[in-house]
Amino acid sequence: MKELKYLNKYFLKYRYRIILGILITIGSKVFALFTPQLIGKSITLISNQLTDPTTIGDFEQEIALYILYIFGAAVATGIFTFLMRQTIINVSRHVEFDLKNEIYDHYQKLSISFYKRNRTGDLMSRISEDVSKVRMYIGPAVMYTINMLTLFIVALLYMYRESTTLTLYTILPLPFLSISIYYLSKLINKRSTIVQAHLSTLSSSTQEFFSGIWITKAYALEAQTEQTFSDLANSQRKKRLELSKIQALFFPLMLLLIGASNLLVIYIGGKQYMVGQIENLGTIAEFIIYVNMLTWPVASLGWVTSLVQEAEASQKRINEFLKQTPSIFNTNQNKTPIEGTIIFKDVYFRYEDTNIEALKGISFGVEKGKTLAIIGNTGSGKSTILELIGRLNDVDKGTIKIDGKNIEELNLNDLRTSIGFVPQDPFLFSDSLRNNIKFGDRSASENTVIEAAKKAVVHDNIVNFKNGYNTILGERGITLSGGQKQRVSIARAFIKNPQILLLDDCLSAVDTETEEQILNNIELVTKNKTTIIVSHRISSAKNADTIIVLNDGIITQQGTHSELINVEGYYKELYQKQLRETSN
């Protein structure tokens, strides 16, 4: 139960509804327990009538009255049972909603490194399947526990009052039922945990199969992928069947012990009635109804135990993520206006997951309103610089200052709000093109959206689509070409009107003519704004105020385009190579 203590705050939050639910549950069981007594008295009345038929008038009146009472008790029980489910089960739905929101909110706070270590399918499984298991603990488990305790206590008091001996014989099989179902539930929980863990693996793999369907088709690997999925599905089926075999014992075992209790009631009760220890025949019928009423609550003890065990296993998985603290967090809640002057001083950074030292003591500065271009081969640390400016990662050593303040002292939300970031591999949502562009500014007008698309040189492509800006994109923007995705992503950054614009090789998939148009528009958009362009193309970097060349995390060259093409080094070699490719 240690892991489930985390949920106590929700029990406290909804305490009044839970207390009301408990009172309603007690009421429903009290009315339910009127029925056996009324039926018992009716049978006694009938038995007495058969013995002495002279009181026919009184008999009809009394039996009609009992029928009316039984009907009234049944209606009251039904109403209270409905209200019981409406309170306690609804509380579990409220907690499920709150817990999912809490997990989702926490997911958003966690750092990029967390998502590199964990698979998307597993994250989804914890926020859906595991939360559902926890809901069963808060709702049905709590409800049936209250139900069982109330019914068991009140029923035993009634039964004990009628016949002590018959009560002891009646409840004799019930502990065996509860113990058997408890051990059965432990087996169910063990196999259910295995099924749940394997389901997470299956979900993650399936998500990857569909996300990478294009590469599967490109390499004609459908048969191998199908076999891999088939193996995972067969393994899941085998584990499900193993679980079902155990679950199949549940109701037969319960019915067997119910039958044993009923036989004991009839046999022992019958003998006591014959020798006069029980005066009324209706008492035996009353006890049979009590046995059937008590069986499920007693059986539910094992089922509830299983629910609690499953919930604890699921809450443990949830807590593993909720206890993860983000490595990057906001240290300043005050409003921080961002102007855009950026200074790196002796910055070192190493990626934890790969242990690659991406930056090794680099230093440079970009004044507000200026443009910096970063050139370098693959893996030289270009994208890392942009990630550090957006505080997607924090430096290991050295300092980054924005407007003269340490970046870690700035309001994180204000910093990121002031940045327009266009990644190398743009991510588009399965939504309309309009909403994908408006992601940069949800309040943007239609004219603003169109203007941003024109500046990104993608408007003409969009209007040629059948549904124009209402075109719904496939997952990750698969509907569009690589160049179109990049330009939509650029439009998203433009519409944000950021103080700092970070472009991470985002023109690699467009032709040189389109690239030139976009670069010209960038100059217009970014007047008095700070721009950093990462590129493999000299054409994208040549108009920058300053260009730095990175190699293996170290700045090897720095200067303007005209300065760098006149000195030997990587920049001049790349310029000459691309010049030859263009002329050919």
Secondary structure, DSSP 8 states (H G I E B T S, - for coil): -TGGGGGHHHHHHTHHHHHHHHHHHHHHHHHHTHHHHHHHHHHHHHHHHHH-GGGHHHHHHHHHHHHHHHHHHHHHHHHHHHHHIIIIIHHHHHHHHHHHHHHHHHHHHS-HHHHHHS-HHHHHHIIIIIHHHHHHIIIIIHHHHHHHHHHHHHHHHHHHHH-HHHHHHHHTHHHHHHHHHHHHHHHHHHHHHHHHHHHHHHHHHHHHHHHTHHHHHHTT-HHHHHHHHHHHHHHHHHHHHHHHHHHTTHHHHHHHHHHHHHHHHHHHHHHHHHTTSS--THHHHHHHHHHHHHHHHHHHHHHHHHHHHHHHHHHHHHHHHHT---SS-----S-------EEEEEEEEE-TTT--EEEEEEEEEE-TT-EEEEEE-TTSSHHHHHHHHTTSS--SEEEEEETTEEGGGS-HHHHHHTEEEE-SS----SSBHHHHHHTT-TT--HHHHHHHHHHTT-HHHHHTSTTGGG-B--GGGTTS-HHHHHHHHHHHHHHH--SEEEEESTTTTS-HHHHHHHHHHHHHHTTTSEEEEEES-HHHHTTSSEEEEEETTEEEEEE-HHHHTTSSSHHHHHHHHHHHHHH-
